[in-house]
Structure formats: C-alpha cells, structure tokens
Amino acid sequence: MSSNLLFLDREGCLPTFLNPECLSLNRLPMGATLYRFLTAAAAREGSREASPWFRLLNGRWRFRMAAKPAEVTPADLAAGTDRSGWETIEVPGNWTMQGHGHPHYTNVQMPFPEEPPMVPEANPTGIYATTFTVPREWEGRRVVIHFGGAESVLYVYVNGRPVGMGKDSRLPSEFDLTPHVAFGGENEVVAVVVKWSDATFLEDQDQWWMGGLHREVYLHATGPVHLADLFARGGLENGYRDGRLQLTAKVGFTPGNALFPRPGWKVRLQLFDPKGKALFRKPLEAPVPTGSTLEYGRLQADFDVAVPCVAAWSAERPALYRAVATLLDPVGKEIEATSVRVGFRTVEVRDRMLLVNGRRVLIKGVNRHDHHDTKGKALDRETLRLDAVAMKRLNVNAVRTSHYPNDPHWLDLCDELGLYVIDEANLETHAFLHQLCRDRRYAGAFLDRAVRMVERDKNHPSVILWSLGNESGYGPNHDAMAGWIRGYDPTRPLHYEPGIWPWLPEALMPKKRYDGGYRVTDIVCPMYATIDQIVEWATDRDHPDRTRPLILCEYSHAMGNSNGSLADYWDAFEKYPGLQGGFIWEWIDHGLKQKTADGKEYWAYGGDFGDTPNDLNFVCDGLVWPDRKPHPAAREFQYLARPAKALAFDAKRAALRLSNARDFADLGDLRGSWELKIDGVVWAGGRLPVLRIAAGREGTVRLPLRLGAIALPPGAEAFLHVGFELARATVWAPAGHRVGWDQIALPARAFAPPPRPVRRSRPFAPSPLRVVQERKRNPNADPIKIGNEIVRLAIVDGRIASFAWQGRELLLAGPELQVWRGPTDNDGIKGWTHEAWRPLSKWRAMGLDGAVVSASPARVRRGGKGGTPGAVTVTLEQIASCAASPRAVVLRQDCTLAPDGTLSIENRFTVSPQVPDLPRLGVVLRFAAGWEELRWLGRGPDESYADRKRSALVDLHESTVTAQYVPYIMPQEHGNHADVRWLSLGNGTVGLRVEAVSGDPLEFSASHFTAHDLYAALHTYDLRPRPETILNLDWKQRGLGTHSCGPDTLPPYTIQPGRFLWRYRLIPFAVEAGGGRKSQNHTYH
C-alpha cells in the first residue's frame, strides 16, 4: 500500500494504525473549546450559531464500508469520485447502529485474541464523505475542521489531499484545512475511520465496541492571528469570600505571517457576573509579548486580578461568571473575541477531607458512560441534558466520566446545573493490566491522553478532580501523566484507583490497606470495597495516611434488581470521618433496542448480535433503564441523598426536628409539608413554615398537632410523613418536584387511650364446621372436606386444593412451600457457569432450582388456637427435597379454619444445615384469572427488600398485579414489598385479605409469572404472562446485595439454617358497591 494512502505504511515500518508511538499526524494542539466572534458583545452571549465563523457539518454523509484498511482504494479518497452508489449514514453516529457490522460487548477481555499492538486483519473501516462550502468571506482566515470523536483512528482527506490523522476515540481531532480548500466553492472531505488499532488496547472499557464518527463535526475559522486558547482559573481567597481570576490567553499565528509577531498586539478582558453585570469599570488589557514564550506558533498574555465578594461556584449554587477576551491589533482594532464561563471555587485535600470552597462535600455520585439505546455512543445535546436533569432530580451531585472525557457540552451542563465531575482520561488496559503501563512504546499515548484532556476541559469549574484512567495497572507511564498534570494545573487534585493497590514487589508493598500511590492519587478511591473494609480504614488510628479522604470510585453495582445495603454504606459515610461518599456503578443500562420477528421491542445485550466473545448482560448495570426511566433503586439513592431530613418528633412540644444535609445552601428554596397517618389514612396535615436552616445545621419547627387529643384505635400504627419539594422552578425541575421525604413512627403512648368498645348486637354466628373425609386406598389422597354454609376447605394429597367462601372459589392452589426465586443478577449471571462462588452456582449445586415439594397426610382435629368456637385445625407437612438433602426444608402448617371463613396459619420451618443461605423462605398461592386488585399496608409503592427499603414508606398502597411487573432487562426476581402488615387481593366481587399476626410483618409479591418463569427467561420477550395470579408470601426473602460485581448480601439479610415460626391469616371478603370490603363480621378500608 502506497504511503499517500491513509498514511498507512512506510518502508519497513508498521502502518500508523498499528504504531503506538505514532499518535497523530498534522493534528492541531489541543486547547479549550472556543468559538470566535466579531465583537465582544457577541462573545458575551456565547452562542456558537451566532458566530459568522462556525459551520456545523452534522447530517447525512455518504458512506462505504471496507472489510479492512487494505480495501480502501485510491478512488475512495480522490476528489471527483462518483459516490452516488454509496449509502448514506448519519453523522454523528455509530455505523454499528446503522446497519453496518454489529456492536460487540466485552468487559475485561478483548474482542479478539491478538497481542498489542496487533489487531485482526478483518478490521472494519468506514469511509465517510460529504461536501461543504467555505464562505468567500472566510478567505484570508484559517479554516479548521473539528472531529469530536472517532472510534478508533481517524484519517482525513480534503479535495483528494491527505490532511492528517488522529487517535483517541473520545477526544477531538482538529486539522488546518486552509491550504486544501476552495473559498466560495464546493469542497469534499473524506474521513476514514479504522475500527481496531494499537489504541484499541488503551480503550478496553466495560462498554460496547462500536465504530465511526460518534461526536459532532464542524468547521470554524480564525484569523491568521487569533485567540488560540484561554485558561481561566477562578480561585477563592480571604476566607473564601473573594475571588482571584488568573487568565492566560494564548495568541496563535501562522508561522511566517507578516502581521505577527510584532509589538503592539493586546488582549482585552472583561468579566461579567452571573446577572450579566460588567465587573471592571474599564476592561483590562495585557500586551502579547514576543519572543521567548513561543510555543506551537502561540504567544500568551496573562491576567491576574482580584474580584471582591464573589458568588462562589458549587454544585448547590453553580454561580457562573463569563470572561470575554478580545484580541486587539497594534492599532487597537478588534480582530476577534471569544469567551469562557468561570466558576470561582477552590478544591483542596487535607485532614482526610476533600474540600470545595473550604467545606467537606459528601460525594453523592454516579459513574456515567455515553449510551443511547438506538444511537449507541452518539448522544445529541438533548440527550445529554436529559441525563443531567435526571441526575439532579435524583439528588446526584457528582459524576465520574467513566472512563473517558465526555462531550464538552456535558461539562457545560455540569457547570450550569451544578454537578461535581471527576474528568477521566480515555485509558483502560484491563486485558493487559500490568503490561502497557510499563511499555515505553505506549508511554507517549498515556501522556498524550492526559495532556489533551486537561487542555480541553481546564476551564470547567465542575471538574474538581483529574483522573488518570481506570483499571490500567500502575507504572511509570502513570507517573508521567501525574507529573505533567500537577505541574500544569496544581488547582485540582488527582484521582487514580489502581494507584492505591500494592502493584509493587512484596518487599515494597504498603503495610496498611490503601496506603499507596501518593504520586498519582490524592484520593483513596477503592472500588467495590466492603463496608467493613472502609470502616476499618476510617477507624485505624495507626494508619499512616492522615491526609487523603476515602471516596469509593465505584460501589453498589446497579445490575438488575440491585443496590442492596446502599443505606448501610451511607450510614458509614455519615458516621465516620474520612469517608466521603462515592460513585455508584453506574448510571445507565447499556441495552440496545431491538425487535423480535413478531415486532416485540426489547433491549439487547452482549451475545445478542452474534458477538463473541462477550460478557452477556454485564453491560446492563445502571440506576436507570436505557430510556432514562429510573429503576426502583434510583429512588433509594434519591432518598438517601435528600437535601433535608426529618429527624424526630417531640409529641409533647409538637416539635419536628429537621436537618439540612446540604454543604452550602440553606433550605429556603424548599417547601415542606406534613401528614399524620394512622394505618395509612390521613388524619391531619399541613405546610411547614419557611425553612431557613443553614447548611449542615439542625432546626425545629412547631406543628399544629396535638396527638393527645387523638384516640389511636387498638392495634393501629401512626406515622408522621414529612415531604420536601422545590418551592419554585429551577433549570432542572419544575416547582413542586419532590426532593426528599421521611417517615417518623409515633408511639402509641403519645395518643389518647382508645374509647371503650361499644357493646354491639351479637354478630352473625355461622353454623359449626363439618368435617368429611372420604376413605380410599391411599390415605394421603383421601379428600378432606371442611365447611358450612359460608366456607368450604378441601384437602387433597396433603395440600389445600380448594378454598371457597360464600360460594365463590378463592384459591386455585396453595399456600405451598417455596424456597426458590427468579435469580437476580447479584445472585448470579445466568449465562456464567464458571463462577462457583456465586449464590446461584451454590444453589444450583444444591439442587434448589429443581427442589421437589412433597406433602405428608393431613391431620384434622376439632378446635383451634385462641379458642375460636367451632373451629377446625388441619395440620399439613410439606418437605422440599433437593440434591443436597432429602429434607432440605420442612414446613409444618397448622391451618385453623373458623366458621366465618377466617383461615389462620401457623408455619413452622425447619431449614437443614445442608442448604445454607436460601433464596427465600415462604409459600406461594395461586388465584384464578381476574384477581388483579391489590392493596397493602406496608412499604411501597416501589418494590422493597430487606436491604433496600428505607425509601419505601409504610403506607396504604393500591395497585394492580400487572403493574407490579418491573421490566429488568434480564428477567429476575422483582416486585417484593417488605414490612407488610396486611395485603388484599381481589377480582372485583370477592377478595382475600392476608394479615400478619403477632406484629411480625411479612413480605409479598404478586405477579403473573412464577419464580421459574423468571429463571428460565433470558429476555423480556421470553416472558409470557400467565392469566392466573401468583401471590408469593414470604417469612423472609434474601436481600439483594451487589454481588454481580461487589460484596454479597450481608449476613443479617440472608436466611440461614434453623427453626422459624411465622403466622398469618387469610380473611375472605366481598367487594361492595363503592369499593367497600366486607368480610363475614368486619368492614375494611
């Protein structure tokens, strides 16, 4: 292949796309994202569309796919080639999402077996072409083309001439087109993108491998002398009250240009406050010196100015100033102007604290990948805003750009809306963890990715930490990155997780946990550390590191039905000095929208495109679905990160104690409300007074509520509900958006005693129950029938076969012993059979997925516990047998049927030591089609589990069985409700109420899928809703944990061997006109 074709090879050398030491050709040096304007007034507005020197090239381009770079022909690159037979493709976009090739998902492993820097010969190569016109008014100016991102190597041709090459899929490449374009006429640009390259080994992140031009393309023009770059550093001083602006303006020029360098050029500076007021009575001016500061054809002018009494920038109060720089020629003429937004803030690390503006900020963060379910890695500005707005509404305050720099507009949004950012270099070498960080051939690429990230993003106040990448080992290449960043931008600390680990020889290993990496990280930033581990670090008084705080760079892996023990982590963050929050992995499920042959939409994951090797659905691990709708776990996060908290209520003083969990802002922008609820029914309520509690402080408000004047019915529970919402609209949410809520249990002794019960007429007394047992050859199969004119109960084969009330059938089957659940992703990833330590693998080995439940002969006796007149008790015994034990779980049920139809069930479980850590321990009941109406008094409305339930309030909830379905991309256990006092299920005419007995709440879920339906399904389209209703009642269900990637469910939330007693009762009722519910002797709400 000739050297003028794609710059691919030189005699005896590797092609440039396989040469890790060749990072770019003719690419312009990186600078801040700037747009040039004719006047300072236009630059002050900052709208790039208003610039006469900006042209967007997004849209439909001509496209041809080659199977490998060698198949790119000279005609593909030549000017005048007839491309009418080529297809068209959207730019920005991934060709893999537009019918060319397919996405490929891997986590750690590479998608091919080659060793760096070699890649497969079959190497998809996209050839893009479009035409554009350079305005004749641009003649005499420098014309630059900007490619925001190309995966993974970009080659550029204009009018048939080679222009340049660039690597790094997630940062822009810019090229000077001036010598190659015709002004006032039509020009053609051809972009060749090679999918696999030596750089691919540096981009082994946990995400889809795509391909193509996935960020925007545009032209911009500068003068031959121009403002090439601005570096604005807005700091705080004098007790963080006053600001100091240090601004460096780099002036670029075309080498050899007669206009420059020569004395007299200046840069003028004006600063505008957040309301648009100019702060300098007369704009400042600084000369552009000539000579010694020459760099890349650039000279610089410097400003250093005090700005008294500034509004500091923080995520809570993102105050943005605007600095406008104007280039003046030697006679004082304005040549061009540009601007950057400035946030005055400081970032420091000391005394085990990350400080913003002198205050410790609790990091309430998420990791974020670029993802769209139909566009792949190509996110438009509207989608970026959707992410930022959704994060703010969920009380997120920080984002780690995992694991590469995001589109600069994302940082604009973080500046504007208020989100702290860890800006991370596009660097992950997971498959070759320890090699490339020590490989001198890749040293330049490591450094280049750090330098270019910092140069582009240095002006964003939201960026409070620079990250050297992710899971790339630790070696001298990282030290070079850190050294350059510290020298260039000492205002921001560094972050790099692998630096804290002992990659050193054993003799040099740190003696304490997380005691390492001081050169490359100012934060102790482990991933997936257990709560015990971080608490041990925080409480170790002998630990040598007393400077750095611990912030989890990844934790609480959000794969499927997950985020168990998130509240336990937050308890630790808020209790132990030195622990300062973390970043949940991750923000969004990376499912890709597809359709089945019959038109059903679903989200696909690894392997669904024939991509091998792959890591299945490990890519679907976000707090929100691919359409940005929040998972139930996102509500748990929102609750824990709430800005205001209700701590306690003093009934005697009617005083509600509140706290402000913010770091800077008071609560004056919020509106509070309260309600007194007794068994879910509102008894009183109102608005809270205006909240003026300072950040980090507590306060008390009085409520017009006298509990002593309210009689609490016997057995009832009372809760004070407190809610907080925005009092007025913001840029990220409307007025009324709920930002927090709380619930305080009120003691019965605070209420007036209940009145003495009124003697009422004697309730209807049904006839005593009759027992009939048909005698046949098999005693266990002999039907037992118990009933009267109101209720009928039939026992066959040692099980309840029928339960009818007032002539209406209630149950199809059950309650029957159940120990299995549809495994969550944390229990185990269904397609992975090699991980023996996962709960799912252990359960399979024990045979729990195929456990067989058998029944012993029923025993009947007159009478029942509690002395209910005319009752009959049936004792049933069910045994779950599996490979681990023939009597893995034994359930004895004493079922006492009262003449009015109430069925009280006492359950005695015996769990064998051979089956530790069960998925669940409970029973399943089956109802006929049409049993859809669902009400419960317990936690809700979202699903809740033993280790993820704080956000779900104990209240009276109403729903349908169908609405309980939670469409996790991999079907799994869902819809559970914890701490349930009672629930009712009905079909519009008759229903069944399930009541917990003896104050021991139960758990339940109602569904049209069985646990084994969920287990067997690999996609949502595999699920076929059953017409009948499945009611799962549990004494206890295993918690969720985060074991798909992180700690397993904590011991308090597991089910271990032993003997357990559990009581509940079933009460039939009729649904009356108007929605009332009436059993034989009671009326229910």
Number of C-alpha atoms within 10 A of each C-alpha: 16 11 11 12 19 28 18 19 18 13 9 6 10 15 17 23 32 21 20 22 16 19 21 18 15 14 17 16 12 18 18 21 18 19 24 29 27 17 18 22 12 18 26 22 15 21 12 18 11 15 19 16 22 19 19 15 19 15 14 16 20 19 22 20 20 18 15 17 25 15 13 20 13 14 12 20 26 18 17 12 11 10 15 8 9 15 13 18 20 18 21 26 27 27 24 17 20 15 9 15 15 19 23 22 30 24 19 19 18 22 18 11 11 10 12 18 18 17 20 14 11 13 16 20 23 25 23 26 24 19 14 16 14 20 15 11 11 18 16 13 16 19 24 18 21 19 24 20 27 31 26 25 29 26 25 27 23 23 19 20 18 19 23 23 26 28 30 27 26 23 25 24 27 23 21 20 20 17 11 16 21 17 17 14 11 13 19 20 23 26 26 29 26 24 26 27 24 24 27 27 23 26 26 27 28 19 24 23 24 23 29 31 29 26 26 22 21 15 20 23 26 23 20 18 24 24 27 24 21 28 21 26 23 26 24 25 17 9 8 18 15 18 23 18 20 15 20 17 26 24 25 23 23 17 13 9 10 10 14 17 23 13 13 15 23 24 28 21 22 20 24 18 17 17 9 13 11 16 14 12 7 10 14 14 18 15 17 23 19 16 10 7 14 15 12 12 16 21 21 23 20 18 17 12 12 15 19 14 13 20 21 24 25 27 25 17 15 22 24 23 25 22 23 26 27 28 26 21 19 14 9 12 12 17 18 22 26 28 26 24 24 27 29 28 28 24 20 17 18 13 13 21 24 28 18 22 22 16 14 18 20 22 21 23 31 28 23 21 23 22 23 21 20 19 20 25 26 25 20 17 13 9 17 19 19 13 20 22 19 18 24 21 17 21 22 24 25 26 27 30 24 28 28 28 30 25 23 17 14 18 26 18 18 26 26 23 25 25 28 27 26 25 29 27 30 27 28 27 25 23 18 20 17 16 16 25 23 16 13 14 15 23 20 17 22 25 21 17 25 25 18 20 26 25 20 21 23 23 24 24 33 30 24 25 22 27 31 33 30 25 22 26 23 25 20 15 19 23 19 17 23 25 13 15 23 16 9 12 14 11 18 18 22 23 27 30 26 26 29 23 19 19 17 12 7 9 7 9 13 17 13 14 16 22 19 21 22 15 15 27 23 25 28 30 25 22 21 20 16 17 19 11 11 23 18 13 21 20 12 12 10 9 15 11 19 14 16 21 24 25 26 24 27 24 28 29 28 30 29 32 32 29 29 30 25 24 19 13 21 19 13 18 23 13 11 14 16 25 27 22 22 28 26 27 26 27 29 29 30 31 26 22 17 16 12 9 7 6 8 10 13 17 23 23 28 26 17 18 14 11 17 15 16 22 22 22 27 23 22 28 25 30 29 23 22 22 17 19 12 18 23 23 25 21 20 23 24 22 22 21 23 22 24 28 22 23 15 18 20 13 18 11 11 16 17 21 16 20 20 23 21 19 19 20 19 20 23 13 17 23 22 21 15 20 19 22 21 19 21 19 14 14 12 13 17 14 13 18 12 14 19 14 19 18 17 15 13 16 16 18 14 14 18 11 18 14 19 15 11 14 14 21 16 10 8 10 17 23 22 21 21 23 21 25 19 20 18 13 12 12 9 17 16 14 14 14 18 20 22 25 24 22 23 17 14 20 12 18 11 17 18 15 15 11 10 6 6 6 6 6 6 6 9 9 11 16 13 16 24 16 17 12 14 10 12 10 7 9 16 19 18 18 21 24 19 23 24 18 15 17 23 23 21 19 22 18 19 24 25 23 18 17 23 18 26 18 11 16 17 22 19 19 17 17 20 22 28 24 21 22 25 22 26 29 29 28 28 21 23 19 10 13 12 8 12 14 9 18 22 25 19 19 24 17 14 20 17 24 19 15 22 17 18 16 20 17 19 22 14 18 12 15 17 19 13 8 8 13 14 17 24 24 22 22 20 22 22 23 22 22 20 23 17 18 17 15 19 25 28 22 27 20 24 22 22 26 28 23 26 26 27 22 23 23 22 20 23 17 24 18 23 18 14 16 22 17 19 22 25 19 22 24 19 21 18 22 21 17 13 13 23 23 16 22 19 25 22 26 25 24 20 20 24 30 27 22 23 24 24 21 26 25 22 27 23 22 17 14 13 16 22 16 12 19 18 18 17 21 25 28 25 28 25 26 23 23 26 26 24 22 24 22 22 20 25 24 18 15 14 21 26 24 22 23 23 21 17 9 12 14 21 26 25 27 21 27 25 21 21 21 21 16 18 23 19 15 17 16 19 19 15 13 15 12 13 14 14 17 25 23 22 22 26 24 22 23 25 24 27 28 30 28 25 22 20 17 19 20 22 18 11 11 19 21 19 16 17 12 13 13 12 20 20 24 20 19 22 28 27 22 17 12 9 6 11 12 22 18 20 20 10 10 11 10 11
